Amino acid sequence: MIEGLSHITFIVRDLERMTAILTEVFDAREVYASDTEQFSLSREKFFLIGDIWIAIMEGEPLPARSYNHIAFKIDETDFDRYAERVGKLGLEMRPPRPRVEGEGRSIYFYDDDNHMFELHTGTLAERLKRYAKGLEVAS
């Protein structure tokens, strides 16, 4: 039986650049760095974002960008603060997709290795409730 999410791994060219992104945007806490030791396929670091284990490993970046992404929940009141953090690091923000009112707002951005991240203010329950109303235009 699946108990939950174990960890998420990102392959990155530059461990230090990704460390800056994780710590400065997501308030990630670094809990491990392999440094010169290698227990896995390459040098790696582990972080905690909240209680989510994020691993980064040195390697070749994704060949292209796509809409595949990981989304982290943020509070609506923090939206502008997070957009500013992403901007300060010079990360490319993607325009938000069209949304119906009531499903939350999102900041989409790419890291230097073509991974897309989303910072989202909504919840699954809110989205399902809104979608249950159908395509009516909310004013």
N, C-alpha and C positions, 0 to 999 in steps of 0.2 A: 504494500500500500504506500502511495506517495504521501510523505509527511509534510512536504512544503518545499520551498526553494532552498537549495543548498548554497549555491554561489553563481555569480556571473563572471565570465572571463572575457577580457578584451585583449586582442593582440595589437601591440603598438610599436612604432619605430623608436620612440623616445620615452623611456620610463619617467624621466624627470618632468617632461612637458605634461604627460598625462597625470602625474602626481599633482602638478599645479592646478590642472583642470578639476580633478576630483576634490582637492582640499579647498580651493578657492570658490568653486561654484556650489559644490554639494556639501561642504563642511565635513568631508570624509576624514576619518581618523586612520592614519597609517598604523598597521599593527605588525607588519613583517616586511622585510626586504632581504632577498637572497644575497645581495651584494656579489661577492666572488664565488659563493657556494652555489651549486646548481643541483637541485633535487628533481626538477621537472625538465621540460623540453628546452627552457632557456631561463635567463634571469627573470625574476618576477617580484612583484610586491602585492601585498594584501591590504585591503582597506575595509573599514566598516562605514557604511552610510546608514545611519540609524542602526538597525540590527541586520542589515543586508551585507553579506560578504561579497566584496568585489575584488577580483584578481586581475592584475594586468601582467602580461608577459611580453617580453621583447620579441619582435618578429616583423614580418612584412605586413603592411597595411592592406585593408580591403581594396580590391582593384577599382571599385566604383561605389558611388553613393546610391542608396535606395531609401525607401520609406520604412524599411525594417528599423525598429527602434525600441528603446527601453524608456518607459515613462516613470518619473518619480512624482509623487503627490506633494504639492505645496499649498499653502494657505493663500486664498485670494488676496489677503492684505500684504503678502510678501511678493506678489507678482512683479512689481516694478523693481524691487531690490534685486531679484534674481536676474531680470533682464539686464540690469546694470552690470552685474557680476560677469555675465556671459560676454557682454560688450567690452568690458575692460580687458578681457583676455584675447580680444580680437577674433573670437570664434564666429564663424559664419552662421547667422540665424536665417532660418527658412521662414518665409511668410506663413502665418497660420492658415490652416485649411478652413474653408467655409464651415460655419457651425450654426446650429439652431440655438436660440437662446435657452439657457438652462442646462447646458452640458459642460460648462466650465470653459476656462481659457487655457491656452497652451503657449509655451515658448519652445520652439523646435530649434535645435542647433547641432552642427557637426563638429566633431573633434578633428584633429589633424590626420586621422587615419580612416576617415570616411564613416565612422560610427555616428548614428544619429541618436540624440537624446531629446527627451521631452520633459518639461516641467509643467505639470497639469494641475489645475485647481479643482477639478471635479472628482466625483467618485462614481463607481459603477452603479450604485443605487440611484444617484441623481440622473445619470444618463438613461438608465432603463425607464425611470419614471417619465422623463421628458420624451423619450422615443415612444412610449405607450400612448402619448397624446397625439401621435401621428405627425404629419407634415404641416399642420396648421402654423401660420405665421404668428409668432409671439410678438406682442408690441411692448 
